[in-house]
């Protein structure tokens, strides 16, 4: 074999499985990329978190969350109608409670005609086709900004659950479809399930914030609902999870599944995609991720500065949740994303 023929032969030798296998073949055209796509985002994957407030201007911007407003009930109804027409399956409702209605015992949380419950009743009457999710936690209602009752700087677990039961039953009476406990008190899922069933609310679902971390990404949300000033320099590390823990998240989820949770949630989202994956793999349950306020605000701020392409990055970030195994995502970008997806149909 001559030197020339040897070199020619060497060039034809496969490197691994190349050149027979070329993964770029399936990427050449738009239609083939769509044909072999492993994951896709649809309107059915979206849950829209919304903030409802008492009177005053119909809309009130949240400065740290560009594009997000606090809405009066009439404005909320119009927004919900738009969401329903776009095909968004559900809204997650968060009340902005006036400071004068906050108290150490969070009594406003279980008052039948509080802001949240009035909003639920109005939504179920005006837009019955859209699901309504209500947060179950006391932080909007306590004057100290914590998710539970407090005594001598200690968050009381069992005493808090008693108030959460009353809050959940009041929401169920108002017509809520999904009660979503975000408080992270031990044992609350089982107690809430038993209380709902005993009161005849077997159809009300429980979406547990099963793996909720003590995160720095919640700041803009606390601005939006007004709990940041109440919490001050305090933190929630005695009940929300440590950011470094993964196995503990599976224990939390396992307990909530055993206690009767219908759905599981991981919060925050992008910094905890590994947890989303592990939860879905372990339990094969309906699993959701919350793209929280800090995640949303970072994307919007970067986009406003021209550092990122908002449309591409928003869709890419949401698709990452689907790739990790989430069945749906709570995102403040739900409306803009739904509009874009509808146009693509």
C-alpha positions as CSV (number, residue, x, y, z in Angstrom):
1,X,0.0,0.0,0.0
2,X,1.4,3.3,-1.1
3,X,1.7,6.3,1.3
4,X,-1.0,8.1,-0.7
5,X,-3.5,5.2,-0.6
6,X,-2.8,4.7,3.1
7,X,-3.7,8.3,3.8
8,X,-6.8,8.1,1.7
9,X,-7.9,4.9,3.5
10,X,-7.3,6.6,6.9
11,X,-9.6,9.4,6.0
12,X,-12.4,7.0,5.3
13,X,-12.1,5.2,8.7
14,X,-15.0,6.0,11.0
15,X,-14.4,7.9,14.1
16,X,-16.6,6.2,16.6
17,X,-19.8,5.9,14.5
18,X,-19.0,8.9,12.4
19,X,-19.5,9.4,9.4
20,X,-22.3,6.8,9.2
21,X,-24.2,8.5,12.0
22,X,-24.6,12.3,11.7
23,X,-27.0,13.8,14.3
24,X,-27.2,17.0,12.4
25,X,-29.2,15.3,9.7
26,X,-32.4,15.6,11.8
27,X,-31.7,19.3,12.5
28,X,-31.4,20.4,8.9
29,X,-35.0,21.5,8.3
30,X,-37.7,23.1,10.5
31,X,-40.1,20.3,9.8
32,X,-37.7,17.6,10.8
33,X,-36.7,19.4,14.0
34,X,-40.4,19.6,14.9
35,X,-40.9,15.9,14.0
36,X,-38.2,14.6,16.3
37,X,-38.7,17.1,19.2
38,X,-38.6,15.3,22.5
39,X,-40.5,17.9,24.5
40,X,-42.9,20.7,23.6
41,X,-44.6,23.5,25.5
42,X,-48.3,24.1,25.1
43,X,-50.9,26.5,26.6
44,X,-52.1,23.5,28.7
45,X,-48.8,23.6,30.6
46,X,-49.4,27.1,32.0
47,X,-50.8,28.3,35.4
48,X,-51.0,32.0,35.8
49,X,-50.2,33.5,39.2
50,X,-52.2,36.7,39.8
51,X,-52.3,39.3,42.5
52,X,-55.7,40.7,43.7
53,X,-56.1,43.8,45.7
54,X,-58.9,45.9,47.3
55,X,-60.2,49.0,45.6
56,X,-58.4,52.0,44.1
57,X,-56.9,52.0,40.6
58,X,-57.9,48.9,38.6
59,X,-54.3,48.1,38.0
60,X,-51.2,48.8,40.1
61,X,-47.8,48.0,38.7
62,X,-45.4,45.9,40.7
63,X,-42.1,47.8,40.2
64,X,-39.8,44.8,40.8
65,X,-41.9,42.6,38.4
66,X,-42.1,44.4,35.0
67,X,-45.4,43.7,33.3
68,X,-47.1,42.4,36.4
69,X,-50.0,44.3,38.1
70,X,-52.0,44.0,41.3
71,X,-55.6,43.9,40.1
72,X,-58.9,44.8,41.7
73,X,-61.6,42.1,41.4
74,X,-63.3,43.7,38.4
75,X,-59.9,44.0,36.6
76,X,-59.1,40.4,37.7
77,X,-62.3,39.1,36.0
78,X,-61.3,40.8,32.7
79,X,-57.8,39.3,33.0
80,X,-59.3,35.8,33.8
81,X,-61.6,36.0,30.7
82,X,-58.6,36.7,28.5
83,X,-56.7,33.8,30.1
84,X,-59.6,31.5,29.5
85,X,-59.9,32.5,25.9
86,X,-56.3,31.8,25.4
87,X,-56.8,28.3,26.8
88,X,-54.8,28.7,30.1
89,X,-56.2,26.0,32.4
90,X,-55.9,27.7,35.8
91,X,-55.1,30.8,37.8
92,X,-53.2,30.9,41.1
93,X,-54.6,33.6,43.3
94,X,-52.6,35.7,45.8
95,X,-54.3,38.4,47.8
96,X,-52.7,41.8,48.7
97,X,-54.0,42.2,52.3
98,X,-54.2,45.7,53.7
99,X,-51.9,46.2,56.7
100,X,-54.8,47.0,59.0
101,X,-56.2,43.5,58.4
102,X,-53.0,41.7,59.4
103,X,-52.7,40.3,62.9
104,X,-50.6,37.9,65.0
105,X,-53.4,35.3,64.8
106,X,-54.1,35.8,61.0
107,X,-57.8,35.8,61.6
108,X,-58.4,37.5,58.2
109,X,-57.2,34.3,56.6
110,X,-60.3,32.3,57.4
111,X,-62.9,35.1,57.2
112,X,-65.6,34.0,54.8
113,X,-65.8,37.3,52.9
114,X,-62.1,38.2,52.9
115,X,-60.5,39.5,49.7
116,X,-59.3,36.1,48.4
117,X,-62.7,34.4,49.0
118,X,-64.7,37.2,47.3
119,X,-62.3,37.0,44.3
120,X,-62.8,33.2,44.1
121,X,-66.6,33.6,44.2
122,X,-66.5,36.3,41.5
123,X,-64.2,34.3,39.3
124,X,-66.2,31.0,39.5
125,X,-69.3,33.0,38.6
126,X,-67.8,35.0,35.7
127,X,-65.3,32.5,34.3
128,X,-66.4,29.0,35.4
129,X,-64.3,27.2,32.8
130,X,-61.0,28.2,34.4
131,X,-59.5,26.5,37.4
132,X,-58.8,28.5,40.5
133,X,-55.9,27.7,42.8
134,X,-55.6,29.4,46.2
135,X,-52.5,29.6,48.3
136,X,-52.9,28.1,51.8
137,X,-50.5,30.0,54.1
138,X,-50.6,32.7,56.6
139,X,-47.9,35.1,55.5
140,X,-50.3,37.5,53.7
141,X,-52.3,37.8,56.9
142,X,-49.7,37.9,59.7
143,X,-48.3,41.1,61.0
144,X,-44.8,39.5,61.2
145,X,-44.9,38.1,57.6
146,X,-44.3,34.4,58.5
147,X,-46.3,31.5,57.1
148,X,-47.4,30.4,60.5
149,X,-48.3,31.5,64.0
150,X,-45.4,32.7,66.0
151,X,-44.5,32.6,69.7
152,X,-41.3,34.0,71.1
153,X,-39.7,33.9,67.6
154,X,-40.7,30.3,67.1
155,X,-43.1,29.3,64.3
156,X,-45.7,27.0,65.8
157,X,-46.4,23.9,63.7
158,X,-49.5,22.3,65.1
159,X,-51.2,25.5,66.1
160,X,-50.7,26.8,62.6
161,X,-52.3,23.8,61.1
162,X,-55.5,24.5,63.0
163,X,-55.7,27.9,61.3
164,X,-54.8,26.5,57.9
165,X,-57.7,24.1,58.2
166,X,-60.1,27.0,58.8
167,X,-58.5,29.0,55.9
168,X,-58.9,26.0,53.5
169,X,-62.5,25.3,54.4
170,X,-63.3,29.0,53.9
171,X,-61.7,28.8,50.4
172,X,-63.6,25.6,49.7
173,X,-66.9,27.3,50.6
174,X,-66.0,30.1,48.2
175,X,-65.6,27.6,45.4
176,X,-61.8,27.0,45.1
177,X,-60.8,24.1,42.8
178,X,-57.3,23.5,44.2
179,X,-56.1,24.4,47.6
180,X,-52.3,24.8,47.5
181,X,-50.6,24.7,51.0
182,X,-47.3,26.5,50.7
183,X,-46.6,26.9,54.4
184,X,-44.3,23.8,54.9
185,X,-45.8,22.9,58.2
186,X,-45.3,19.2,59.0
187,X,-48.4,17.0,58.7
188,X,-50.7,19.6,57.2
189,X,-51.6,17.7,54.0
190,X,-53.2,14.9,55.9
191,X,-55.1,17.2,58.2
192,X,-56.4,19.3,55.4
193,X,-57.5,16.3,53.4
194,X,-59.4,14.9,56.3
195,X,-61.0,18.3,57.1
196,X,-62.1,18.8,53.4
197,X,-63.5,15.3,53.2
198,X,-65.4,15.6,56.5
199,X,-67.0,18.8,55.3
200,X,-68.1,17.4,52.0
201,X,-65.4,18.9,49.8
202,X,-64.0,15.6,48.4
203,X,-63.7,17.2,45.0
204,X,-61.3,20.0,46.1
205,X,-57.8,19.0,45.1
206,X,-54.6,19.5,47.1
207,X,-51.5,20.8,45.3
208,X,-48.8,20.6,47.9
209,X,-45.8,22.9,47.8
210,X,-44.0,19.8,48.8
211,X,-40.4,20.9,48.2
212,X,-40.3,24.6,48.9
213,X,-36.9,26.0,49.6
214,X,-35.8,29.0,51.7
215,X,-34.7,30.9,48.7
216,X,-33.5,34.4,47.8
217,X,-35.6,34.3,44.7
218,X,-38.9,35.3,46.4
219,X,-38.1,39.0,46.9
220,X,-40.3,40.5,44.2
221,X,-43.3,38.4,45.3
222,X,-43.0,39.7,48.8
223,X,-43.0,43.2,47.4
224,X,-46.1,42.4,45.4
225,X,-48.2,41.1,48.3
226,X,-46.7,43.4,51.0
227,X,-45.2,40.8,53.2
228,X,-41.6,42.0,52.8
229,X,-41.9,44.9,55.1
230,X,-43.6,42.7,57.7
231,X,-40.9,40.1,57.6
232,X,-38.1,42.6,57.7
233,X,-34.8,40.9,58.2
234,X,-36.4,37.7,59.3
235,X,-36.1,34.5,57.3
236,X,-38.1,31.2,56.9
237,X,-35.3,28.7,57.4
238,X,-37.0,26.9,60.3
239,X,-39.8,25.6,58.0
240,X,-38.7,26.0,54.4
241,X,-36.0,23.7,53.1
242,X,-32.2,24.2,52.9
243,X,-31.1,24.9,49.3
244,X,-28.4,22.2,49.5
245,X,-30.7,19.3,50.3
246,X,-32.1,17.0,47.6
247,X,-32.9,13.8,49.5
248,X,-34.9,15.7,52.0
249,X,-37.2,16.9,49.2
250,X,-38.0,13.3,48.3
251,X,-38.9,12.7,52.0
252,X,-41.1,15.7,52.0
253,X,-42.9,14.6,48.9
254,X,-43.2,11.0,50.1
255,X,-45.0,12.2,53.2
256,X,-47.3,14.5,51.3
257,X,-48.2,11.7,48.9
258,X,-49.0,9.3,51.8
259,X,-51.1,12.0,53.4
260,X,-53.3,12.5,50.3
261,X,-51.7,15.2,48.0
262,X,-53.2,15.1,44.5
263,X,-50.3,17.1,43.0
264,X,-46.8,18.1,44.0
265,X,-44.9,21.3,43.5
266,X,-41.2,22.3,43.5
267,X,-40.4,25.9,44.3
268,X,-38.4,27.8,43.0
269,X,-38.1,26.4,39.6
270,X,-34.9,26.9,37.5
271,X,-32.4,26.6,40.4
272,X,-34.1,23.3,41.3
273,X,-34.6,21.5,38.0
274,X,-32.8,18.5,39.5
275,X,-35.4,18.3,42.2
276,X,-38.2,18.4,39.6
277,X,-36.6,15.5,37.8
278,X,-36.1,13.5,41.0
279,X,-39.6,14.1,42.2
280,X,-41.2,13.1,38.9
281,X,-39.0,10.0,38.6
282,X,-39.7,8.9,42.2
283,X,-43.5,9.3,42.4
284,X,-44.9,9.5,38.9
285,X,-47.3,12.0,40.3
286,X,-48.6,15.2,38.6
287,X,-45.6,17.5,39.3
288,X,-45.4,21.2,38.9
289,X,-42.7,23.8,39.1
290,X,-43.1,27.5,40.1
291,X,-41.0,29.9,38.1
292,X,-40.9,32.4,40.9
293,X,-40.8,36.1,41.0
294,X,-37.1,36.4,41.1
295,X,-36.6,34.2,38.1
296,X,-39.2,36.2,36.2
297,X,-37.7,39.6,37.2
298,X,-34.1,38.6,36.2
299,X,-35.3,37.7,32.7
300,X,-37.3,40.9,32.3
301,X,-34.5,43.1,33.6
302,X,-32.0,41.6,31.3
303,X,-34.4,41.8,28.4
304,X,-35.1,45.5,29.1
305,X,-31.4,46.2,29.1
306,X,-31.0,44.4,25.7
307,X,-28.9,41.7,27.2
308,X,-31.3,38.9,26.4
309,X,-34.0,38.1,23.8
310,X,-37.1,38.0,26.0
311,X,-39.2,35.8,23.8
312,X,-36.5,33.2,23.2
313,X,-35.4,33.1,26.8
314,X,-38.9,32.9,28.3
315,X,-39.8,30.0,26.1
316,X,-36.5,28.3,26.6
317,X,-36.8,28.6,30.4
318,X,-40.3,27.1,30.4
319,X,-39.3,24.3,28.1
320,X,-36.6,23.3,30.6
321,X,-39.3,22.5,33.1
322,X,-41.0,20.2,30.7
323,X,-37.6,18.5,29.9
324,X,-37.1,18.0,33.6
325,X,-40.4,16.2,33.9
326,X,-42.9,18.9,35.1
327,X,-46.5,18.5,34.0
328,X,-47.0,22.3,34.2
329,X,-45.5,25.5,35.3
330,X,-46.7,28.4,37.4
331,X,-45.3,31.5,35.6
332,X,-46.0,35.2,35.5
333,X,-45.3,35.0,31.8
334,X,-48.3,32.8,31.1
335,X,-50.3,35.4,29.1
336,X,-47.5,36.5,26.9
337,X,-46.5,32.8,26.3
338,X,-50.0,31.7,25.6
339,X,-50.5,34.5,23.0
340,X,-47.3,33.4,21.3
341,X,-48.2,29.7,21.3
342,X,-51.7,30.5,20.0
343,X,-50.2,32.4,17.0
344,X,-47.9,29.4,16.3
345,X,-50.8,27.0,15.9
